[in-house]
Amino acid sequence: MKLAINQATLMNTPMEIFLNAISKAGFKGVELRREETFTYLKNHSIDELKIYLKENNLECITFNAIELFSLCPEKEFKHILDYTKRLMKIGNQIECDTIIAVPSFLEDPHMNNDKIISKTVERLKVLSRMADKFNFKICFEPLGFPNCSVRKISMALKIINDKLLPDIGLVIDTFHYFVGEHSINELDEIEPAKLWLIHINDAIEMPFKELKDSNRILPCQGFFNLEMFVNKLKTLGYDKWISLELFNQKLWEEDPYKVANDSMNSLKKLL
């Protein structure tokens, strides 16, 4: 498996320092966040970003993310299409060709699954047509929170296996995998070619329904059975990117070089 890190892990770190820190720690891939990228480009050019990625021997593997797109009002979806188009144009210049899409939370807890699936497929078709124009790929990520419209891998598979969405893959985030209370055997239901990316993380021990993104911690420091999860990936022959994604605000205040090194060491210990 190839090792990457998501920019959310060091959210407040300036772009240049972030990229240099993760490069020195040994990461080869990076997932750039949407707003952090737009903020950087207010005072820098896309060419500068491309050069800095190259100087640090880093591949931008995804942009994060097309957020809460599936059930939002049309006006909001238009805004999502606008920033998605901008990200894809940037990606064409820095050799990034993948973007992650995250489903909406439920405003109506009684909305039935058929309607959720239909609406999500409809929106993904629109995004897929845009992706085709920019030679981009879309990776769909279910969120395990109880109020997310798509929290189960099985439902995500029904969506991306639609015959009209042949070029959309799946992201599994270990946080959402465990919060969503999946069984290990559910991974067997995924067609290997459809599993494009793993987000890896651990969490402090507390009831699943109470866990928040800020409770994420480095692998092997929490209570998730990551060894079981990784062993299953190996059994399935998964050999693509595995990317560390934390939203732990305490880490944002620490020395980014130390956090990057600790992150790499935690992944090496696990893998």
Residue frames relative to the residue before (quaternion, step in Angstrom):
aa qw qx qy qz dx dy dz
M 1.0000 0.0000 0.0000 0.0000 0.00 0.00 0.00
K 0.3597 -0.7301 0.5446 0.2025 3.54 -1.05 0.81
L 0.3395 -0.7942 0.4816 0.1485 3.58 -0.89 0.97
A 0.0047 0.7794 -0.6238 0.0578 3.51 -0.92 1.08
I 0.2107 -0.7530 0.6052 0.1495 3.54 -1.33 0.11
N 0.3869 -0.7185 0.5378 0.2119 3.54 -1.08 0.83
Q 0.5715 -0.6324 0.4112 0.3231 3.57 -1.00 0.86
A 0.5414 0.6280 -0.3960 0.3946 3.60 1.20 -0.43
T 0.5785 0.6062 -0.3704 0.4007 3.59 1.16 -0.56
L 0.7795 0.1467 -0.0789 0.6038 3.57 1.16 -0.66
M 0.0480 -0.8946 0.4429 0.0359 3.52 1.01 1.00
N 0.7727 0.3840 -0.2096 0.4599 3.63 0.82 -0.89
T 0.5125 0.6540 -0.4178 0.3676 3.59 1.24 0.06
P 0.5145 -0.6392 0.4633 0.3348 3.63 -0.85 0.88
M 0.6597 -0.5703 0.3226 0.3680 3.55 -1.03 0.85
E 0.6885 0.4951 -0.3048 0.4335 3.60 0.77 -0.99
I 0.6729 0.4828 -0.2952 0.4764 3.58 0.95 -0.88
F 0.6172 0.5527 -0.3347 0.4489 3.57 1.02 -0.83
L 0.7052 0.4631 -0.2769 0.4599 3.59 0.76 -1.02
N 0.6591 0.5054 -0.3114 0.4617 3.58 0.98 -0.78
A 0.6510 0.5284 -0.3152 0.4446 3.59 0.98 -0.84
I 0.7090 0.4470 -0.2827 0.4664 3.59 0.82 -0.92
S 0.6014 0.5502 -0.3548 0.4580 3.57 1.14 -0.59
K 0.6750 0.4908 -0.2924 0.4669 3.57 0.88 -0.92
A 0.6475 0.5146 -0.3163 0.4647 3.59 1.15 -0.58
G 0.6060 -0.6035 0.3357 0.3949 3.59 1.25 -0.23
F 0.4535 0.6738 -0.4702 0.3453 3.61 1.21 0.14
K 0.2637 -0.7753 0.5588 0.1309 3.55 -1.09 0.77
G 0.7639 0.2776 -0.1609 0.5599 3.57 1.24 -0.40
V 0.0930 -0.7824 0.6140 0.0475 3.55 -1.20 0.59
E 0.2206 -0.7228 0.6380 0.1480 3.53 -1.19 0.70
L 0.2166 -0.7972 0.5544 0.1013 3.56 -0.56 1.16
R 0.4043 -0.7065 0.5366 0.2225 3.54 -1.07 0.86
R 0.6176 -0.5977 0.3787 0.3434 3.55 -1.09 0.81
E 0.7529 0.4100 -0.2398 0.4556 3.59 0.55 -1.13
E 0.6292 0.5266 -0.3412 0.4587 3.58 1.06 -0.70
T 0.6341 0.5164 -0.3251 0.4749 3.57 1.08 -0.69
F 0.6620 0.4969 -0.3072 0.4696 3.58 0.91 -0.88
T 0.6344 0.5259 -0.3271 0.4625 3.60 1.01 -0.79
Y 0.6463 0.5206 -0.3166 0.4594 3.59 0.91 -0.88
L 0.7190 0.4697 -0.2581 0.4426 3.57 0.91 -0.93
K 0.4658 0.6481 -0.4642 0.3841 3.59 1.23 0.06
N 0.8046 0.2299 -0.0938 0.5393 3.58 1.08 -0.74
H 0.7284 0.3272 -0.2152 0.5622 3.58 1.31 0.11
S 0.4698 -0.6671 0.4986 0.2926 3.55 -1.23 0.40
I 0.6224 -0.5178 0.4213 0.4086 3.54 -1.29 0.31
D 0.6058 0.5548 -0.3546 0.4465 3.59 1.06 -0.68
E 0.6286 0.5287 -0.3395 0.4583 3.59 1.00 -0.76
L 0.6458 0.5089 -0.3173 0.4725 3.57 0.98 -0.85
K 0.6488 0.5184 -0.3178 0.4575 3.58 0.92 -0.87
I 0.6600 0.5067 -0.3025 0.4650 3.57 0.92 -0.91
Y 0.6806 0.4941 -0.3045 0.4472 3.57 0.91 -0.89
L 0.6039 0.5283 -0.3535 0.4809 3.58 1.08 -0.62
K 0.6755 0.4958 -0.2942 0.4597 3.57 0.91 -0.93
E 0.6545 0.5233 -0.3184 0.4433 3.60 0.91 -0.88
N 0.7339 0.3888 -0.2207 0.5114 3.57 1.14 -0.63
N 0.4372 -0.7344 0.4286 0.2930 3.57 1.33 0.31
L 0.4475 0.6871 -0.4408 0.3652 3.55 1.02 0.91
E 0.2366 -0.7350 0.6199 0.1397 3.53 -1.15 0.75
C 0.3142 -0.7168 0.5872 0.2065 3.57 -0.83 0.97
I 0.1789 -0.8453 0.4981 0.0725 3.58 -0.25 1.28
T 0.7996 -0.0271 -0.0008 0.5999 3.60 1.16 -0.48
F 0.3015 -0.6371 0.6530 0.2770 3.44 -1.50 0.08
N 0.1613 -0.7575 0.6270 0.0842 3.56 -1.12 0.80
A 0.7968 -0.4927 -0.2873 -0.1998 1.68 -1.20 2.06
I 0.4980 -0.5404 0.5550 0.3898 3.50 -1.42 0.04
E 0.1151 -0.8771 0.4663 0.0093 3.55 -0.04 1.31
L 0.8832 -0.0047 0.0017 0.4690 3.52 -1.14 0.91
F 0.2450 0.8414 -0.4429 0.1895 3.54 1.06 0.86
S 0.6561 0.6379 -0.2974 0.2724 3.53 1.04 -0.87
L 0.8121 0.2110 -0.0940 0.5358 3.60 1.01 -0.74
C 0.4306 0.7259 -0.4515 0.2893 3.59 1.24 0.09
P 0.6364 -0.5170 0.3966 0.4128 3.61 -1.23 0.33
E 0.6630 -0.5397 0.3497 0.3832 3.58 -1.17 0.59
K 0.6282 0.5405 -0.3427 0.4424 3.59 0.99 -0.79
E 0.6694 0.4818 -0.2932 0.4835 3.56 0.96 -0.84
F 0.6318 0.5313 -0.3360 0.4535 3.58 1.03 -0.75
K 0.6090 0.5436 -0.3535 0.4568 3.59 1.06 -0.68
H 0.6302 0.5157 -0.3260 0.4803 3.58 1.03 -0.81
I 0.6290 0.5331 -0.3256 0.4627 3.59 1.01 -0.82
L 0.6489 0.5109 -0.3164 0.4667 3.58 0.96 -0.84
D 0.6317 0.5440 -0.3339 0.4399 3.59 1.02 -0.78
Y 0.7311 0.4038 -0.2690 0.4798 3.61 0.76 -0.93
T 0.5881 0.5596 -0.3740 0.4484 3.60 1.15 -0.50
K 0.6324 0.5233 -0.3220 0.4717 3.57 1.00 -0.82
R 0.6480 0.5161 -0.3187 0.4606 3.57 0.96 -0.86
L 0.6614 0.5080 -0.3104 0.4561 3.60 0.92 -0.89
M 0.6572 0.5108 -0.3164 0.4550 3.57 0.97 -0.81
K 0.6223 0.5246 -0.3392 0.4717 3.59 1.05 -0.69
I 0.6366 0.5035 -0.3192 0.4892 3.58 1.03 -0.81
G 0.6471 0.5459 -0.3137 0.4299 3.56 0.93 -0.92
N 0.6174 0.5545 -0.3388 0.4433 3.56 1.04 -0.78
Q 0.7152 0.4527 -0.2527 0.4687 3.58 1.09 -0.67
I 0.7539 0.3424 -0.2130 0.5187 3.61 1.12 -0.51
E 0.5078 -0.6941 0.3855 0.3343 3.57 1.32 0.37
C 0.4473 0.5965 -0.5144 0.4237 3.54 0.92 1.02
D 0.0636 -0.8450 0.5310 -0.0015 3.58 -0.77 0.99
T 0.6865 0.4462 -0.2795 0.5014 3.60 1.22 0.33
I 0.0342 -0.7813 0.6232 0.0070 3.55 -1.07 0.80
I 0.3665 -0.7363 0.5317 0.2022 3.57 -1.02 0.83
A 0.1666 -0.7726 0.6079 0.0763 3.55 -1.08 0.84
V 0.1519 -0.8054 0.5725 0.0234 3.55 -0.83 1.10
P 0.4345 -0.7390 0.4514 0.2477 3.62 -0.72 1.04
S 0.6208 -0.5670 0.4143 0.3485 3.54 -1.33 0.37
F 0.4551 -0.5979 0.5683 0.3352 3.49 -1.38 0.22
L 0.5303 -0.6563 0.4493 0.2935 3.55 -1.21 0.56
E 0.2328 -0.7340 0.6204 0.1490 3.55 -0.89 0.96
D 0.7345 0.2805 -0.1682 0.5945 3.54 1.18 -0.66
P 0.2874 -0.8036 0.4941 0.1658 3.62 -0.19 1.23
H 0.6725 0.5002 -0.2908 0.4615 3.58 1.25 -0.30
M 0.3858 0.7129 -0.4989 0.3066 3.60 1.24 0.11
N 0.3688 -0.7572 0.4899 0.2250 3.58 -0.74 0.98
N 0.6703 -0.5510 0.3382 0.3642 3.53 -1.22 0.61
D 0.6161 0.5590 -0.3591 0.4232 3.59 0.98 -0.74
K 0.6689 0.4881 -0.2967 0.4758 3.57 0.98 -0.85
I 0.6269 0.5308 -0.3324 0.4634 3.58 1.01 -0.80
I 0.6712 0.4991 -0.2946 0.4622 3.56 0.86 -0.98
S 0.6598 0.5222 -0.3097 0.4427 3.58 0.89 -0.93
K 0.6871 0.4812 -0.2792 0.4673 3.57 0.88 -0.97
T 0.6575 0.5117 -0.3121 0.4565 3.58 1.00 -0.83
V 0.6348 0.5149 -0.3207 0.4786 3.58 1.00 -0.81
E 0.6356 0.5426 -0.3242 0.4433 3.58 0.94 -0.89
R 0.6921 0.4644 -0.2776 0.4779 3.57 0.89 -0.94
L 0.6453 0.5221 -0.3256 0.4527 3.59 1.00 -0.78
K 0.5920 0.5589 -0.3640 0.4525 3.58 1.11 -0.59
V 0.6400 0.5131 -0.3204 0.4737 3.57 1.00 -0.83
L 0.6764 0.4857 -0.2857 0.4743 3.56 0.90 -0.94
S 0.6377 0.5397 -0.3237 0.4442 3.57 1.03 -0.78
R 0.6301 0.5224 -0.3362 0.4658 3.60 1.02 -0.75
M 0.6405 0.5012 -0.3220 0.4847 3.58 1.02 -0.77
A 0.6382 0.5403 -0.3229 0.4433 3.58 0.94 -0.89
D 0.6245 0.5532 -0.3358 0.4374 3.58 0.99 -0.80
K 0.6468 0.5397 -0.3155 0.4368 3.57 1.01 -0.81
F 0.7741 0.3263 -0.1589 0.5187 3.57 1.11 -0.72
N 0.4540 -0.7026 0.4342 0.3342 3.59 1.28 0.31
F 0.4056 0.7040 -0.4624 0.3550 3.53 1.02 0.94
K 0.2674 -0.7238 0.6088 0.1841 3.53 -1.34 0.34
I 0.2585 -0.7559 0.5831 0.1475 3.56 -1.16 0.68
C 0.1530 -0.7764 0.6098 0.0444 3.51 -0.94 1.01
F 0.2438 -0.8049 0.5318 0.0993 3.58 -0.62 1.18
E 0.1045 -0.8198 0.5630 0.0054 3.57 -0.82 1.05
P 0.2557 -0.7582 0.5782 0.1596 3.63 -0.51 1.11
L 0.2662 -0.7520 0.5849 0.1471 3.57 -1.15 0.68
G 0.4342 -0.7714 0.4165 0.2074 3.56 -0.71 1.10
F 0.4401 0.7075 -0.4609 0.3056 3.60 1.23 -0.16
P 0.5969 -0.6197 0.3736 0.3464 3.62 -0.96 0.83
N 0.7416 0.4036 -0.2325 0.4828 3.61 1.07 -0.63
C 0.4710 0.6499 -0.4692 0.3683 3.60 1.17 0.37
S 0.5384 -0.6543 0.4262 0.3168 3.58 -0.99 0.81
V 0.7700 0.1303 -0.0892 0.6182 3.59 1.14 -0.61
R 0.0645 0.8373 -0.5348 0.0936 3.56 -0.10 1.30
K 0.7045 0.4344 -0.2530 0.5010 3.58 1.24 -0.30
I 0.5566 -0.6065 0.4583 0.3353 3.56 -1.08 0.77
S 0.6283 0.5580 -0.3406 0.4217 3.60 0.96 -0.83
M 0.6710 0.4745 -0.2986 0.4853 3.59 1.00 -0.77
A 0.6167 0.5407 -0.3402 0.4600 3.57 1.03 -0.76
L 0.6504 0.5209 -0.3156 0.4539 3.58 0.99 -0.81
K 0.6118 0.5401 -0.3493 0.4605 3.59 1.05 -0.70
I 0.6640 0.5073 -0.2933 0.4645 3.56 1.06 -0.76
I 0.7730 0.3722 -0.2191 0.4646 3.59 0.63 -1.06
N 0.6289 0.5185 -0.3490 0.4625 3.59 1.22 -0.19
D 0.3488 0.7228 -0.5079 0.3130 3.56 1.28 0.17
K 0.5475 -0.6659 0.4017 0.3089 3.58 -0.86 0.97
L 0.6827 0.4688 -0.2886 0.4804 3.58 1.21 -0.39
L 0.6973 0.3945 -0.2675 0.5353 3.59 1.31 0.11
P 0.0846 0.8614 -0.4978 0.0542 3.60 0.77 0.99
D 0.7506 0.4205 -0.2077 0.4655 3.58 1.13 -0.57
I 0.5392 0.5909 -0.4212 0.4274 3.58 1.16 0.56
G 0.2162 -0.8016 0.5509 0.0846 3.55 -0.87 1.03
L 0.4873 -0.6638 0.5034 0.2616 3.52 -1.39 0.01
V 0.1758 -0.7187 0.6613 0.1235 3.53 -1.18 0.77
I 0.0897 -0.7524 0.6469 0.0860 3.56 -1.02 0.79
D 0.1617 -0.7587 0.6284 0.0573 3.53 -0.85 1.10
T 0.4605 -0.7120 0.4422 0.2924 3.60 -0.63 1.05
F 0.5789 0.5688 -0.3788 0.4449 3.59 1.10 -0.62
H 0.7319 0.4145 -0.2370 0.4862 3.58 0.79 -1.00
Y 0.5628 0.5809 -0.3799 0.4489 3.57 1.18 -0.51
F 0.7357 0.4046 -0.2383 0.4881 3.60 0.81 -0.96
V 0.6337 0.5123 -0.3343 0.4734 3.60 0.99 -0.77
G 0.6758 0.4859 -0.2780 0.4795 3.58 1.09 -0.70
E 0.3616 -0.7838 0.4429 0.2423 3.57 1.38 0.06
H 0.2023 0.7810 -0.5492 0.2182 3.52 0.75 1.16
S 0.3885 -0.6603 0.5745 0.2883 3.54 -1.27 0.37
I 0.6212 -0.5679 0.3826 0.3811 3.56 -1.15 0.57
N 0.6364 0.5606 -0.3311 0.4135 3.58 1.07 -0.68
E 0.5393 0.6286 -0.4080 0.3842 3.60 1.19 -0.35
L 0.5754 0.5866 -0.3787 0.4258 3.57 1.19 -0.44
D 0.5880 0.5886 -0.3626 0.4199 3.58 1.19 -0.52
E 0.6295 0.5649 -0.3308 0.4185 3.59 1.20 -0.48
I 0.6054 0.5788 -0.3499 0.4195 3.57 1.26 -0.27
E 0.4066 -0.6726 0.5615 0.2589 3.55 -0.89 0.94
P 0.5255 -0.6804 0.3972 0.3211 3.64 -0.58 1.08
A 0.6587 0.5239 -0.3175 0.4368 3.58 0.98 -0.81
K 0.6609 0.5140 -0.3028 0.4553 3.60 1.21 -0.43
L 0.6410 0.5090 -0.3307 0.4698 3.61 1.21 -0.37
W 0.0973 -0.8653 0.4916 -0.0052 3.53 -0.18 1.33
L 0.8279 0.0374 0.0435 0.5580 3.60 1.01 -0.68
I 0.1704 -0.7507 0.6292 0.1077 3.54 -1.19 0.71
H 0.1829 -0.7173 0.6612 0.1216 3.54 -1.01 0.92
I 0.1065 -0.8242 0.5554 0.0292 3.58 -0.66 1.07
N 0.1981 0.7454 -0.6139 0.1681 3.54 -1.11 0.81
D 0.2928 -0.7010 0.6141 0.2137 3.53 -1.34 0.21
A 0.2206 -0.7771 0.5705 0.1482 3.60 -1.25 -0.07
I 0.5661 -0.5630 0.4671 0.3801 3.54 -1.24 0.48
E 0.5288 -0.6687 0.4227 0.3076 3.57 -1.03 0.73
M 0.3175 0.6849 -0.6042 0.2550 3.50 -0.78 1.19
P 0.6867 -0.4650 0.3180 0.4594 3.64 -1.15 0.28
F 0.5969 -0.6099 0.3867 0.3495 3.57 -0.95 0.92
K 0.6882 0.5079 -0.2968 0.4246 3.60 0.88 -0.92
E 0.6825 0.4732 -0.2835 0.4795 3.59 1.26 -0.30
L 0.5216 0.6657 -0.4077 0.3442 3.58 1.22 -0.28
K 0.1281 -0.7642 0.6298 0.0532 3.53 -1.12 0.85
D 0.6836 -0.4841 0.3417 0.4260 3.57 -1.23 0.36
S 0.6469 0.5426 -0.3211 0.4290 3.59 1.03 -0.74
N 0.6120 0.5551 -0.3408 0.4485 3.59 1.29 -0.23
R 0.4461 0.6886 -0.4579 0.3422 3.58 1.25 0.05
I 0.0163 -0.7771 0.6291 0.0023 3.56 -1.12 0.77
L 0.7123 -0.4564 0.3139 0.4311 3.55 -1.30 0.15
P 0.6170 -0.5478 0.4137 0.3847 3.59 -1.13 0.58
C 0.8147 0.2427 -0.2303 0.4737 3.53 -1.19 0.81
Q 0.6356 0.5055 -0.3466 0.4694 3.59 1.25 0.26
G 0.7325 0.4077 -0.2205 0.4986 3.59 1.26 -0.17
F 0.6675 -0.5380 0.3661 0.3618 3.55 -1.19 -0.53
F 0.4456 0.6661 -0.4813 0.3550 3.60 1.20 0.12
N 0.3963 -0.6934 0.5453 0.2544 3.58 -1.08 0.73
L 0.0424 -0.8491 0.5263 -0.0146 3.54 0.46 1.26
E 0.5715 0.5862 -0.3879 0.4234 3.59 1.11 -0.58
M 0.6463 0.5084 -0.3089 0.4779 3.58 0.96 -0.89
F 0.6562 0.5231 -0.3039 0.4510 3.58 0.92 -0.96
V 0.6961 0.4697 -0.2776 0.4666 3.59 0.82 -1.00
N 0.6287 0.5287 -0.3414 0.4567 3.60 0.98 -0.76
K 0.6319 0.5170 -0.3312 0.4730 3.59 1.05 -0.72
L 0.6224 0.5354 -0.3387 0.4597 3.59 1.00 -0.79
K 0.6549 0.5079 -0.3097 0.4661 3.56 0.96 -0.88
T 0.6295 0.5358 -0.3252 0.4593 3.57 1.02 -0.81
L 0.6918 0.4719 -0.2643 0.4783 3.56 1.07 -0.81
G 0.4919 -0.6851 0.4123 0.3444 3.57 1.28 -0.17
Y 0.3267 0.7585 -0.5072 0.2463 3.58 1.19 0.41
D 0.0551 0.8183 -0.5666 0.0795 3.59 -0.71 1.07
K 0.4570 0.6803 -0.4476 0.3577 3.57 1.20 0.54
W 0.7815 -0.3380 0.2382 0.4671 3.56 -1.23 -0.43
I 0.0685 -0.7263 0.6809 0.0650 3.51 -1.21 0.73
S 0.0851 -0.8522 0.5137 -0.0509 3.54 -0.45 1.29
L 0.3803 -0.7264 0.5331 0.2084 3.54 -0.83 1.05
E 0.0465 0.7988 -0.5962 0.0650 3.58 -0.74 1.09
L 0.0636 0.7760 -0.6213 0.0882 3.55 -0.52 1.24
F 0.1672 -0.7457 0.6309 0.1343 3.54 -1.32 0.39
N 0.3045 0.7860 -0.4763 0.2501 3.54 1.15 0.74
Q 0.3566 -0.7887 0.4631 0.1906 3.55 -0.31 1.28
K 0.5685 0.5870 -0.3889 0.4255 3.60 1.15 -0.49
L 0.6602 0.5089 -0.3078 0.4588 3.57 1.00 -0.80
W 0.5920 0.5901 -0.3659 0.4092 3.58 1.10 -0.61
E 0.6914 0.4730 -0.2713 0.4740 3.58 1.19 -0.55
E 0.6056 0.5807 -0.3521 0.4148 3.61 1.24 -0.22
D 0.6798 -0.4496 0.3766 0.4403 3.56 -1.34 0.14
P 0.4249 -0.7411 0.4510 0.2584 3.63 -0.52 1.11
Y 0.6224 0.5367 -0.3511 0.4486 3.60 1.07 -0.61
K 0.6450 0.4997 -0.3171 0.4834 3.57 1.05 -0.73
V 0.6499 0.5110 -0.3198 0.4629 3.59 0.94 -0.89
A 0.6487 0.5182 -0.3199 0.4564 3.60 0.96 -0.85
N 0.6690 0.4886 -0.2984 0.4740 3.59 0.95 -0.86
D 0.6460 0.5096 -0.3163 0.4722 3.57 0.96 -0.86
S 0.6284 0.5449 -0.3270 0.4487 3.56 1.06 -0.79
M 0.6671 0.4909 -0.2988 0.4740 3.56 0.88 -0.94
N 0.6615 0.5138 -0.3141 0.4469 3.58 0.90 -0.90
S 0.6407 0.5231 -0.3293 0.4555 3.60 1.02 -0.77
L 0.6598 0.5019 -0.3079 0.4669 3.58 1.02 -0.78
K 0.6374 0.5202 -0.3240 0.4670 3.58 1.01 -0.82
K 0.6349 0.5287 -0.3283 0.4578 3.58 1.01 -0.79
L 0.6944 0.4806 -0.2716 0.4616 3.56 0.97 -0.88
L 0.7739 0.3988 -0.1881 0.4545 3.56 0.85 -1.01
